[in-house]
């Protein structure tokens, strides 16, 4: 087993982790930035970003490429674990070091501090047929799989920004997109709502929830219930894209830090958790707004705060 000692370990290479790495490097901290997949997190699955300051319209993949390239100018690299390894366990030691084991790897970290920038993962509906048909018609990424449904009927479940953005994206390929929402109005920002209402390919299904997915080898139908009347109907669809919220990837520290009711990590204004030395940034953190711009800012604050923490200034 290879033991690696560092001042800081940054877990996750999305906008929060990369922002933290940039500021950690500028503070001359000895750190590693680890990621179980490719750098970028959820941003790489976003077709266009229109609300990151300085970029009027940029694809998520292109924007993250710029983030990574900027870090590389300072010799900051992402240590990837080939998609099979992840942070397995984090423990607090008596020697004021945190112990962190990477699964499927011989690497074992002992660090003085860490930043959890591990993001969040999509929630599932938990209805009959869902698990069996994931990857066989049920998806969580329209940007990834939308082109598979050219000239077919698909559905998007949800009413927030992401759901509406992905429904609009799917109209490039599908002949019809059902947008199914459990309430009678969308939660998405006004400009996205207007685009959805104006798009003739989008058919809004209000006050409704999915109760069951049907299909043998692939998704063929879904059973939808109106929450007001209780009536159900069976709808023919080739693909369904779920956007009903996210769960925090906070598992490795759930016994060390305070979490909110949704499992997101509580922090103070310095991004410090209830456990001194452990900080959180980005979507894994309990916060009002989860956007690329706020994630990058969280990372910068966390790394700057850790520099002061390690020097005994806070």
MARFI-611569 format. One record per residue (C-alpha): residue number from 1; x, y, z; residue in three letters. Coordinates in pm, 1 decimal, padded with zeros to 6 digits. Layout:
<gulums>
+-----+----------+----------+----------+------+
:  nr :       xx :       yy :       zz : rest :
+-----+----------+----------+----------+------+
: NUM :        X :        Y :        Z :  ALA :
...
+-----+----------+----------+----------+------+
</gulums>
This chain:
<gulums>
+-----+----------+----------+----------+------+
:  nr :       xx :       yy :       zz : rest :
+-----+----------+----------+----------+------+
:   1 :  00000.0 :  00000.0 :  00000.0 :  UNK :
:   2 :  00135.9 :  00339.5 : -00102.6 :  UNK :
:   3 :  00098.0 :  00603.9 :  00166.7 :  UNK :
:   4 :  00083.3 :  00960.0 :  00036.3 :  UNK :
:   5 :  00118.3 :  01253.5 :  00274.6 :  UNK :
:   6 : -00011.1 :  01594.4 :  00170.8 :  UNK :
:   7 : -00123.5 :  01924.3 :  00315.9 :  UNK :
:   8 : -00449.8 :  01893.4 :  00127.8 :  UNK :
:   9 : -00655.4 :  01643.6 : -00070.0 :  UNK :
:  10 : -00922.6 :  01780.5 : -00306.0 :  UNK :
:  11 : -01184.7 :  01519.1 : -00389.5 :  UNK :
:  12 : -01365.4 :  01587.3 : -00717.0 :  UNK :
:  13 : -01251.9 :  01771.7 : -01028.8 :  UNK :
:  14 : -01563.7 :  01960.7 : -01128.1 :  UNK :
:  15 : -01578.5 :  02342.6 : -01121.6 :  UNK :
:  16 : -01552.8 :  02344.0 : -00739.4 :  UNK :
:  17 : -01252.5 :  02112.1 : -00727.1 :  UNK :
:  18 : -01071.7 :  02285.7 : -01011.1 :  UNK :
:  19 : -01140.8 :  02626.5 : -00855.8 :  UNK :
:  20 : -00999.6 :  02497.6 : -00526.9 :  UNK :
:  21 : -00693.1 :  02355.3 : -00700.7 :  UNK :
:  22 : -00618.7 :  02685.8 : -00872.9 :  UNK :
:  23 : -00620.4 :  02874.3 : -00543.5 :  UNK :
:  24 : -00439.3 :  02597.9 : -00355.5 :  UNK :
:  25 : -00159.6 :  02618.6 : -00610.6 :  UNK :
:  26 : -00144.7 :  02996.7 : -00577.7 :  UNK :
:  27 : -00113.9 :  02947.3 : -00200.8 :  UNK :
:  28 :  00175.4 :  02702.9 : -00255.3 :  UNK :
:  29 :  00000.7 :  02416.5 : -00078.4 :  UNK :
:  30 :  00119.9 :  02059.3 : -00126.8 :  UNK :
:  31 : -00194.6 :  01887.0 : -00255.0 :  UNK :
:  32 : -00347.4 :  01628.4 : -00485.8 :  UNK :
:  33 : -00666.6 :  01661.7 : -00688.4 :  UNK :
:  34 : -00839.1 :  01326.0 : -00738.2 :  UNK :
:  35 : -01132.8 :  01230.8 : -00958.9 :  UNK :
:  36 : -01296.7 :  00892.9 : -01025.3 :  UNK :
:  37 : -01413.1 :  00989.4 : -01374.5 :  UNK :
:  38 : -01305.9 :  01258.9 : -01617.4 :  UNK :
:  39 : -01271.6 :  01617.3 : -01499.8 :  UNK :
:  40 : -01585.6 :  01825.8 : -01519.0 :  UNK :
:  41 : -01857.3 :  01655.6 : -01319.1 :  UNK :
:  42 : -02214.8 :  01724.5 : -01433.6 :  UNK :
:  43 : -02109.2 :  02023.5 : -01644.1 :  UNK :
:  44 : -01978.1 :  01798.7 : -01923.4 :  UNK :
:  45 : -02335.3 :  01675.1 : -01982.0 :  UNK :
:  46 : -02471.6 :  02026.9 : -02029.7 :  UNK :
:  47 : -02525.2 :  02135.4 : -02389.4 :  UNK :
:  48 : -02493.1 :  02510.3 : -02334.4 :  UNK :
:  49 : -02413.9 :  02735.2 : -02038.7 :  UNK :
:  50 : -02542.2 :  03089.5 : -02073.1 :  UNK :
:  51 : -02498.0 :  03222.0 : -01719.0 :  UNK :
:  52 : -02124.1 :  03195.2 : -01649.8 :  UNK :
:  53 : -01982.3 :  03545.3 : -01637.3 :  UNK :
:  54 : -01771.4 :  03629.4 : -01942.0 :  UNK :
:  55 : -01911.0 :  03349.3 : -02160.5 :  UNK :
:  56 : -02235.9 :  03434.6 : -02337.3 :  UNK :
:  57 : -02292.0 :  03080.3 : -02462.4 :  UNK :
:  58 : -02050.4 :  02794.4 : -02412.1 :  UNK :
:  59 : -02090.7 :  02418.2 : -02415.3 :  UNK :
:  60 : -02029.6 :  02253.2 : -02080.7 :  UNK :
:  61 : -01751.0 :  02040.3 : -02225.9 :  UNK :
:  62 : -01578.2 :  02340.7 : -02381.8 :  UNK :
:  63 : -01598.5 :  02542.8 : -02061.3 :  UNK :
:  64 : -01449.5 :  02264.2 : -01851.0 :  UNK :
:  65 : -01170.0 :  02224.7 : -02106.7 :  UNK :
:  66 : -01083.8 :  02590.2 : -02045.2 :  UNK :
:  67 : -01089.8 :  02532.9 : -01667.5 :  UNK :
:  68 : -00853.4 :  02236.2 : -01697.5 :  UNK :
:  69 : -00621.9 :  02419.3 : -01939.4 :  UNK :
:  70 : -00601.5 :  02714.2 : -01699.4 :  UNK :
:  71 : -00503.3 :  02481.4 : -01413.8 :  UNK :
:  72 : -00245.5 :  02312.3 : -01633.0 :  UNK :
:  73 : -00067.4 :  02644.3 : -01689.3 :  UNK :
:  74 :  00013.4 :  02628.7 : -01317.5 :  UNK :
:  75 :  00117.0 :  02260.8 : -01338.0 :  UNK :
:  76 : -00198.9 :  02143.9 : -01166.1 :  UNK :
:  77 : -00308.4 :  01800.9 : -01286.7 :  UNK :
:  78 : -00603.7 :  01575.9 : -01210.9 :  UNK :
:  79 : -00518.5 :  01235.8 : -01066.5 :  UNK :
:  80 : -00775.2 :  01002.5 : -01218.5 :  UNK :
:  81 : -00862.2 :  00654.9 : -01101.0 :  UNK :
:  82 : -01000.1 :  00517.8 : -01428.2 :  UNK :
:  83 : -01366.0 :  00530.0 : -01333.0 :  UNK :
:  84 : -01348.7 :  00229.1 : -01098.7 :  UNK :
:  85 : -01192.4 :  00378.8 : -00789.4 :  UNK :
:  86 : -01342.0 :  00626.8 : -00549.4 :  UNK :
:  87 : -01287.3 :  00756.4 : -00200.7 :  UNK :
:  88 : -01384.0 :  00459.8 :  00010.9 :  UNK :
:  89 : -01343.4 :  00584.3 :  00364.8 :  UNK :
:  90 : -01223.4 :  00891.9 :  00549.9 :  UNK :
:  91 : -01114.6 :  00876.7 :  00912.9 :  UNK :
:  92 : -00986.9 :  01135.0 :  01155.1 :  UNK :
:  93 : -00662.5 :  01032.7 :  01322.7 :  UNK :
:  94 : -00520.8 :  01127.9 :  01662.7 :  UNK :
:  95 : -00218.7 :  01280.0 :  01490.5 :  UNK :
:  96 : -00440.2 :  01553.1 :  01333.2 :  UNK :
:  97 : -00411.2 :  01384.1 :  00996.3 :  UNK :
:  98 : -00707.0 :  01250.9 :  00802.3 :  UNK :
:  99 : -00678.6 :  00903.0 :  00658.8 :  UNK :
: 100 : -00834.2 :  00842.4 :  00317.5 :  UNK :
: 101 : -00837.1 :  00511.6 :  00130.9 :  UNK :
: 102 : -00895.2 :  00500.1 : -00245.6 :  UNK :
: 103 : -01089.4 :  00186.4 : -00339.7 :  UNK :
: 104 : -00951.6 : -00042.6 : -00610.8 :  UNK :
: 105 : -00614.9 :  00122.2 : -00556.0 :  UNK :
: 106 : -00309.3 :  00091.6 : -00335.2 :  UNK :
: 107 : -00310.6 :  00465.7 : -00268.9 :  UNK :
: 108 : -00374.2 :  00564.5 :  00090.6 :  UNK :
: 109 : -00368.8 :  00933.5 :  00177.3 :  UNK :
: 110 : -00274.9 :  01095.9 :  00505.8 :  UNK :
: 111 : -00359.7 :  01463.0 :  00481.5 :  UNK :
: 112 : -00381.1 :  01763.9 :  00708.7 :  UNK :
: 113 : -00695.3 :  01891.3 :  00539.0 :  UNK :
: 114 : -00936.9 :  01808.6 :  00261.1 :  UNK :
: 115 : -01199.2 :  01965.9 :  00039.2 :  UNK :
: 116 : -01503.1 :  01758.7 : -00051.7 :  UNK :
: 117 : -01599.9 :  01873.4 : -00401.7 :  UNK :
: 118 : -01764.8 :  01544.3 : -00487.7 :  UNK :
: 119 : -02088.2 :  01692.7 : -00621.5 :  UNK :
: 120 : -02428.2 :  01526.3 : -00632.8 :  UNK :
: 121 : -02594.1 :  01243.4 : -00825.7 :  UNK :
: 122 : -02941.0 :  01227.8 : -00982.9 :  UNK :
: 123 : -03225.2 :  01094.8 : -00770.4 :  UNK :
: 124 : -03438.7 :  00810.1 : -00897.1 :  UNK :
: 125 : -03816.4 :  00787.9 : -00887.7 :  UNK :
: 126 : -03817.0 :  00448.7 : -00716.9 :  UNK :
: 127 : -04110.2 :  00310.3 : -00917.9 :  UNK :
: 128 : -04170.4 : -00033.2 : -01066.4 :  UNK :
: 129 : -03965.3 : -00112.1 : -01376.4 :  UNK :
: 130 : -03723.1 :  00177.2 : -01330.9 :  UNK :
: 131 : -03405.6 : -00004.7 : -01225.4 :  UNK :
: 132 : -03458.1 : -00278.4 : -01483.3 :  UNK :
: 133 : -03489.5 : -00029.2 : -01770.3 :  UNK :
: 134 : -03208.8 :  00211.8 : -01686.7 :  UNK :
: 135 : -02989.6 :  00221.1 : -01995.7 :  UNK :
: 136 : -03269.8 :  00056.3 : -02192.8 :  UNK :
: 137 : -03478.8 :  00369.3 : -02241.7 :  UNK :
: 138 : -03443.0 :  00540.6 : -01904.9 :  UNK :
: 139 : -03162.7 :  00796.0 : -01886.7 :  UNK :
: 140 : -03044.4 :  01085.5 : -01672.6 :  UNK :
: 141 : -02857.6 :  01271.4 : -01947.0 :  UNK :
: 142 : -03029.9 :  01404.4 : -02258.6 :  UNK :
: 143 : -02704.2 :  01548.3 : -02390.8 :  UNK :
: 144 : -02552.2 :  01199.9 : -02375.9 :  UNK :
: 145 : -02840.2 :  00996.8 : -02516.9 :  UNK :
: 146 : -03074.1 :  01238.5 : -02694.5 :  UNK :
: 147 : -02950.3 :  01156.7 : -03044.4 :  UNK :
: 148 : -03063.8 :  00795.6 : -02997.4 :  UNK :
: 149 : -03426.4 :  00910.3 : -03008.1 :  UNK :
: 150 : -03444.6 :  01084.0 : -03343.7 :  UNK :
: 151 : -03806.2 :  01104.1 : -03466.2 :  UNK :
: 152 : -03933.3 :  00920.2 : -03156.8 :  UNK :
: 153 : -04153.0 :  01016.5 : -02862.6 :  UNK :
: 154 : -03976.0 :  01079.5 : -02533.2 :  UNK :
: 155 : -04060.4 :  01221.4 : -02191.9 :  UNK :
: 156 : -03878.5 :  01440.5 : -01943.2 :  UNK :
: 157 : -03976.3 :  01417.6 : -01576.7 :  UNK :
: 158 : -03928.9 :  01728.0 : -01363.9 :  UNK :
: 159 : -04002.0 :  02099.1 : -01361.9 :  UNK :
: 160 : -03677.0 :  02273.1 : -01271.3 :  UNK :
: 161 : -03412.2 :  02440.7 : -01484.6 :  UNK :
: 162 : -03236.4 :  02119.4 : -01582.3 :  UNK :
: 163 : -03557.3 :  01940.6 : -01679.8 :  UNK :
: 164 : -03671.4 :  02224.4 : -01904.5 :  UNK :
: 165 : -03324.0 :  02276.6 : -02056.0 :  UNK :
: 166 : -03300.9 :  01908.4 : -02145.4 :  UNK :
: 167 : -03656.2 :  01898.8 : -02282.3 :  UNK :
: 168 : -03566.0 :  02185.4 : -02514.7 :  UNK :
: 169 : -03249.4 :  02004.8 : -02619.8 :  UNK :
: 170 : -03441.3 :  01686.2 : -02696.8 :  UNK :
: 171 : -03666.7 :  01870.4 : -02943.4 :  UNK :
: 172 : -03368.8 :  01869.8 : -03181.1 :  UNK :
: 173 : -03415.3 :  01494.7 : -03223.1 :  UNK :
: 174 : -03751.2 :  01372.0 : -03094.1 :  UNK :
: 175 : -04078.4 :  01432.6 : -03276.6 :  UNK :
: 176 : -04253.5 :  01492.9 : -02943.0 :  UNK :
: 177 : -04135.1 :  01559.5 : -02587.9 :  UNK :
: 178 : -04371.4 :  01516.1 : -02294.8 :  UNK :
: 179 : -04269.2 :  01731.7 : -01998.5 :  UNK :
: 180 : -04423.7 :  01570.9 : -01691.4 :  UNK :
: 181 : -04445.1 :  01772.2 : -01370.3 :  UNK :
: 182 : -04621.4 :  01691.5 : -01044.5 :  UNK :
: 183 : -04740.7 :  02051.5 : -00999.9 :  UNK :
: 184 : -04939.7 :  02298.3 : -01211.9 :  UNK :
: 185 : -04648.1 :  02532.1 : -01277.6 :  UNK :
: 186 : -04279.4 :  02491.6 : -01356.1 :  UNK :
: 187 : -03999.0 :  02582.2 : -01115.6 :  UNK :
: 188 : -03757.7 :  02675.8 : -01393.9 :  UNK :
: 189 : -03652.2 :  03036.3 : -01446.6 :  UNK :
: 190 : -03887.1 :  03251.0 : -01653.4 :  UNK :
: 191 : -03680.9 :  03256.6 : -01974.1 :  UNK :
: 192 : -03669.7 :  02875.3 : -01987.8 :  UNK :
: 193 : -04042.3 :  02847.9 : -01919.4 :  UNK :
: 194 : -04117.4 :  03083.4 : -02206.3 :  UNK :
: 195 : -03901.4 :  02880.7 : -02443.9 :  UNK :
: 196 : -04080.8 :  02560.6 : -02340.7 :  UNK :
: 197 : -04427.3 :  02711.4 : -02382.2 :  UNK :
: 198 : -04336.7 :  02840.9 : -02727.7 :  UNK :
: 199 : -04190.4 :  02511.0 : -02851.6 :  UNK :
: 200 : -04455.1 :  02316.4 : -03043.4 :  UNK :
: 201 : -04277.7 :  01985.8 : -02988.0 :  UNK :
: 202 : -04313.5 :  02008.8 : -02608.0 :  UNK :
: 203 : -04638.2 :  01881.6 : -02457.9 :  UNK :
: 204 : -04673.3 :  01972.0 : -02088.4 :  UNK :
: 205 : -04840.9 :  01715.2 : -01864.1 :  UNK :
: 206 : -04937.2 :  01894.4 : -01541.4 :  UNK :
: 207 : -05012.6 :  01758.5 : -01193.3 :  UNK :
: 208 : -04882.2 :  01415.8 : -01288.4 :  UNK :
: 209 : -04635.7 :  01153.1 : -01166.7 :  UNK :
: 210 : -04500.6 :  00834.1 : -01320.0 :  UNK :
: 211 : -04614.5 :  00519.7 : -01139.6 :  UNK :
: 212 : -04463.4 :  00246.1 : -01354.5 :  UNK :
: 213 : -04237.4 :  00181.2 : -01652.3 :  UNK :
: 214 : -04328.7 : -00096.0 : -01894.9 :  UNK :
: 215 : -04128.4 : -00289.5 : -02150.7 :  UNK :
: 216 : -03958.4 : -00627.2 : -02190.2 :  UNK :
: 217 : -03619.4 : -00569.4 : -02349.2 :  UNK :
: 218 : -03650.3 : -00189.8 : -02362.9 :  UNK :
: 219 : -03881.3 :  00087.1 : -02246.2 :  UNK :
: 220 : -04210.9 :  00091.7 : -02436.2 :  UNK :
: 221 : -04465.8 :  00263.3 : -02211.9 :  UNK :
: 222 : -04513.4 :  00442.2 : -01881.7 :  UNK :
: 223 : -04811.7 :  00466.1 : -01649.5 :  UNK :
: 224 : -04883.1 :  00824.3 : -01543.5 :  UNK :
: 225 : -05120.5 :  00929.1 : -01263.7 :  UNK :
: 226 : -05289.5 :  01266.4 : -01223.5 :  UNK :
: 227 : -05231.9 :  01361.3 : -00858.3 :  UNK :
: 228 : -05558.3 :  01559.0 : -00842.4 :  UNK :
: 229 : -05804.4 :  01316.5 : -00998.3 :  UNK :
: 230 : -05618.5 :  00993.4 : -00922.9 :  UNK :
: 231 : -05676.4 :  00877.0 : -01280.4 :  UNK :
: 232 : -05402.1 :  00689.9 : -01461.8 :  UNK :
: 233 : -05316.5 :  00660.3 : -01828.3 :  UNK :
: 234 : -05062.6 :  00458.0 : -02021.2 :  UNK :
: 235 : -04841.1 :  00656.0 : -02256.9 :  UNK :
: 236 : -04624.3 :  00518.2 : -02537.8 :  UNK :
: 237 : -04264.6 :  00645.2 : -02512.8 :  UNK :
: 238 : -03928.9 :  00528.2 : -02639.7 :  UNK :
: 239 : -03719.1 :  00720.3 : -02388.8 :  UNK :
: 240 : -03755.3 :  00887.3 : -02050.8 :  UNK :
: 241 : -03515.5 :  01137.7 : -01896.1 :  UNK :
: 242 : -03541.8 :  01189.6 : -01520.2 :  UNK :
: 243 : -03462.1 :  01523.0 : -01349.4 :  UNK :
: 244 : -03627.6 :  01508.3 : -01009.0 :  UNK :
: 245 : -03345.4 :  01635.9 : -00792.7 :  UNK :
: 246 : -03007.6 :  01526.2 : -00667.6 :  UNK :
: 247 : -02855.4 :  01347.5 : -00369.5 :  UNK :
: 248 : -02527.1 :  01463.8 : -00224.6 :  UNK :
: 249 : -02217.8 :  01247.0 : -00271.7 :  UNK :
: 250 : -02132.9 :  01292.5 :  00095.3 :  UNK :
: 251 : -02112.5 :  00927.9 :  00199.2 :  UNK :
: 252 : -01739.1 :  00914.1 :  00284.3 :  UNK :
: 253 : -01776.4 :  01188.0 :  00550.0 :  UNK :
: 254 : -02129.8 :  01122.0 :  00676.5 :  UNK :
: 255 : -01997.1 :  01013.8 :  01017.5 :  UNK :
: 256 : -01751.4 :  01302.9 :  01047.9 :  UNK :
: 257 : -01943.6 :  01617.1 :  00953.1 :  UNK :
: 258 : -02287.8 :  01766.9 :  01000.8 :  UNK :
: 259 : -02531.8 :  01711.5 :  00714.1 :  UNK :
: 260 : -02864.7 :  01878.4 :  00641.8 :  UNK :
: 261 : -03188.1 :  01681.6 :  00603.0 :  UNK :
: 262 : -03107.4 :  01613.3 :  00238.1 :  UNK :
: 263 : -02761.8 :  01474.0 :  00310.8 :  UNK :
: 264 : -02578.1 :  01784.7 :  00189.3 :  UNK :
: 265 : -02278.7 :  01904.9 :  00390.5 :  UNK :
: 266 : -02329.8 :  02203.7 :  00621.1 :  UNK :
: 267 : -02049.9 :  02463.0 :  00615.4 :  UNK :
: 268 : -01976.2 :  02809.7 :  00745.0 :  UNK :
: 269 : -01875.4 :  03108.3 :  00533.1 :  UNK :
: 270 : -01519.8 :  02973.7 :  00506.5 :  UNK :
: 271 : -01658.7 :  02647.2 :  00360.1 :  UNK :
: 272 : -01545.5 :  02466.7 :  00676.5 :  UNK :
: 273 : -01759.8 :  02179.3 :  00798.3 :  UNK :
: 274 : -01832.0 :  02088.5 :  01160.2 :  UNK :
: 275 : -01504.1 :  01892.3 :  01159.6 :  UNK :
: 276 : -01200.2 :  02127.0 :  01161.5 :  UNK :
: 277 : -00980.4 :  02056.6 :  00861.6 :  UNK :
: 278 : -01259.0 :  01924.3 :  00638.9 :  UNK :
: 279 : -01411.7 :  02171.3 :  00394.3 :  UNK :
: 280 : -01682.1 :  02133.2 :  00130.3 :  UNK :
: 281 : -01743.6 :  02314.4 : -00197.4 :  UNK :
: 282 : -01988.6 :  02300.1 : -00484.7 :  UNK :
: 283 : -02301.1 :  02087.2 : -00521.2 :  UNK :
: 284 : -02221.3 :  01859.3 : -00225.4 :  UNK :
: 285 : -02256.8 :  02159.7 :  00005.8 :  UNK :
: 286 : -02584.9 :  02274.3 :  00163.4 :  UNK :
: 287 : -02658.5 :  02597.8 : -00024.3 :  UNK :
: 288 : -02931.7 :  02799.1 : -00194.6 :  UNK :
: 289 : -02789.5 :  02806.2 : -00549.0 :  UNK :
: 290 : -02605.5 :  02525.4 : -00729.7 :  UNK :
: 291 : -02446.6 :  02669.3 : -01043.1 :  UNK :
: 292 : -02105.7 :  02654.7 : -01210.7 :  UNK :
: 293 : -02023.4 :  03006.7 : -01099.1 :  UNK :
: 294 : -02107.9 :  02938.5 : -00732.9 :  UNK :
: 295 : -01920.1 :  02607.0 : -00735.5 :  UNK :
: 296 : -01599.8 :  02768.1 : -00864.7 :  UNK :
: 297 : -01634.5 :  03043.0 : -00603.6 :  UNK :
: 298 : -01685.9 :  02785.5 : -00325.8 :  UNK :
: 299 : -01363.8 :  02613.3 : -00428.9 :  UNK :
: 300 : -01167.0 :  02937.7 : -00422.4 :  UNK :
: 301 : -01299.0 :  03025.7 : -00075.8 :  UNK :
: 302 : -01230.6 :  02675.2 :  00059.2 :  UNK :
: 303 : -00869.8 :  02663.4 : -00061.4 :  UNK :
: 304 : -00793.9 :  03013.8 :  00063.4 :  UNK :
: 305 : -00948.3 :  02928.0 :  00401.0 :  UNK :
: 306 : -00743.7 :  02607.8 :  00428.1 :  UNK :
: 307 : -00424.1 :  02800.5 :  00365.6 :  UNK :
: 308 : -00511.6 :  03024.8 :  00660.2 :  UNK :
: 309 : -00623.5 :  02725.7 :  00868.5 :  UNK :
: 310 : -00294.6 :  02543.5 :  00818.1 :  UNK :
: 311 : -00102.8 :  02856.7 :  00912.5 :  UNK :
: 312 : -00311.6 :  02896.0 :  01228.4 :  UNK :
: 313 : -00476.2 :  03219.5 :  01116.9 :  UNK :
: 314 : -00834.8 :  03094.0 :  01143.1 :  UNK :
+-----+----------+----------+----------+------+
</gulums>
